[in-house]
Amino acid sequence: MASPMVYKGRPVVRDGNKVYFGEPYNKYMVVLTVLENVNELPSRILVQLQSTDPALAMTSEKIIKEVERKNLYDAFELGSVWLEKQLAE
């Protein structure tokens, strides 16, 4: 059985064009959505910091922050900073 992927000590799970970063039992997690690929590499990624509160519907209420990035490294780095700051509050 393969070990789960981690980035900066947090789990990373891919489901289709979405990548979930963080623990689902925490108050927040990062969702990366690949919007566009060039030569099979992600070239447009939507980065969202989302609440994991089950009382919120899957609407804009769940989205705390959102921005697009042009590569996975930048997307993960920004998402990581957002997540760390939000969880520290």
N, C-alpha and C positions, 0 to 999 in steps of 0.2 A: 504494500500500500504506500502510495506517495505521500510525502509530508506536505502539509498545507503550505501554500505560499504566504510569506509575510513580508511586510515593508515597514521598516522602523519599528519592529516589534508588534505590529498589528496585522491581523489576518487580511488576506486579499482573496476574494472569490469572484470568478468571472462567470457570467451567465449571458451568452450571446454577445451583444454589443455593449453590455453593461459590466462594469467592474465595481464591486462593493469593497470598501476599505474601512476597517474598524470592526468593533465588536457590536453585534446587534442588541446586546443587553445594555449597552451604554445609552446615554440620552441622545447622542448624535453619531452619525457616520457619514462617510463621503461616498457619493455615487458618481462614477465617471461613465459617461455615455459616449461611445465612439460614433460620431456623426458622419465622418468621411475618412476614407483610406486613400493613400497614394502609394502605388507599388506595394500593396499589402501592409503598409505601415499606417497607423492612425495619424491623420493630419489635421483633424478637427475634433476636439474632445470637449464635451460639456462637463464642467466640474460643478457639483452641487454638494453643499453641506446640508444634510437633511436631519430633521428630528426623527427619532424612532418611536415617538409617542403613538401608541396604537389608537388613541382616541381621535387623532387627526386623520381625516380622510386623505387619500393619495391626491392631494391638491397642492396648490401653491402655499398653503398653510404649513406644510412640512418643510418647505425649502427656506433655509435660513440665509444662505448666500449662493450665488450662481455666477459663473463666468465661463468663457470659452478659452481653451489653450490649443496650441498647434502641435504639441507632442506629449507623449505619456510622461516623460520625466517632469516637465513643467507642471502638468496636471497633478501628478502625485505629490510633488513638492508643495504646491499651493494648498492642495487638499489636506496634507499633513499638518501644515501650519494652522490652517483654519480649525481642524479637528482638535489639535492640542490646546489652542487658545480657548475654544468653546468648552471643552471638557474641564479645563482648569477653573472656569468661573463657578 
